Amino acid sequence: MNHRIQIILVLALLSAFLFTLNSAPVSAKAEGIGAIGWNGEYWLIGTFDGEVVKYDGEEFTRIGALDERILEVESTEDFWLIDGWHTLVKYDGKALTKIGDYDVGKTSCNPSYCLIYAKLKGEELSEEAAIAKKKEFVQMSEGEKKKFKEELLSMDRLFRYDGKAMIDLSENVEFPIREMRWNGAYWLIGTTNLEGDSGLYKFDGSEITPIELQTKEIPKEAYHLESISWEGDFWLIAVAEGVNSTLYKYDGESFEQVFSSRNKVQSLACNSEFCLIFLDNNDIIKFDGSRFEMINESFESGKILYALRNVKWNGDYWLISYTIANEGGSIAKYDGENFTELTEMPSNCFEGGMEWNDKYWLIGTFQINCNRWALLKYDGLTFTDLTREFEGVASSTVPLEPPWSTPPSLPGYFHTVFLGLLLLELILLSILLWKIREKRGVFYGAVWGLIGLTVHVMLEGAKLMRGYAWIIEIIALPSVIWSKIAYQLGGGGTFYYSPLIVLPVSVAIGAVIGYGIEKGYQKVKGKR
């Protein structure tokens, strides 16, 4: 291959990669869906950019915006509770009203009111705890850790909110709270204190009553409450000791141990007939109140389920959203007998919200290392893509900011700086590739790293590649190697997946592989 063809090839690949990075069909305003709720009349949708949008099944209406990502939207019969990153907001169908500034841990609503577990903002740490906070947590002494945790917990609060007043229930419960669930008659609240002791409380709307756990059925010490779910006749409660989990049935009066595992429970989900138990080793167990059945053999055979995201029941079947290794997010349907992966779903991004309204599901995804985020309608048979229609409303430039908004950030400026740095990096890589063009193994290995990365970005998780991730792993081996290293380094943190990092590292890995192949070939050739 002559030098001119080499130059054309490198420039074409660099241009293709730059085009790929900037051609994703997503507006600069929206990064995807953070929460979806249904109140019996209309949908409320919250985005990563803080947009609040109403959907009546026909038309989208932009209500307003927060200055932060929206994490949850929940409704009572009279109002919506909107949970931002550091702000609680009420929506009564007419206007957004700020409730207060809180670092919210959990919210849960019944038809009349909501329970809110949050940390107060504006509280100052003592001098001792403030000094400890400046250190990395692992560098703190045991005394500093305890002091720091105690002061943080002193800011925790449990509120009952009916749309008018925040009633503080904190004196009657021990923090931190792990679960808050409603069964139609009362709440069950699960806690785990700093010593690792579990606590369980009933709340009937007016009085919190502790449930005695110091029994032979549930040893209180060193157990961490994991999950609570209601099956219609009893609660199913998972507690953990180290990496082991134990399940108990609780009928409101007494406890019964029903299951023990050497793996931790990720989640519990129950309908009126049976419960689904998801363990962290990817086992899925069906429990009808008396019998356990392992059912994961029919679920995603041969794939690694990295993380369970959501489990919802619509009266006829379950929808389960999860993450698959090297394929992004996915959703499966479970009818009580068989699992069906919804491969026709036009987005492989992680699920950000999904709810049922007696006719269809509304499913939102958010974009992190995937092809595109989406807002989808699913009737059990087919998907309808509402993304463009929604995006046109949610990305409106018409200011509808609430009165407590702070000045907007400058995403356009930072986007320009990022592209400038990326372009500079591409130029430097082009110069480097030109300089090493005579070292054929290194050169072609580096080009392979670039080709593979372009393919990785363009095709990973695409509909046509579902079930064929191994093809991408072969073509994009250098970038796949880095993605596995990055996962171990940052647990999926965006820094390690930044194009500014991935691009040179992928090229370098390809160059090293190319060098090794060339040397190996020369050795074999020399022996002949």
Summary of the structure (lengths in Angstrom):
residues: 528
radius of gyration: 26.2
end to end distance: 25.6
largest distance: 87.7
contacts: 1644
relative contact order: 0.10
helix: 30%
strand: 35%
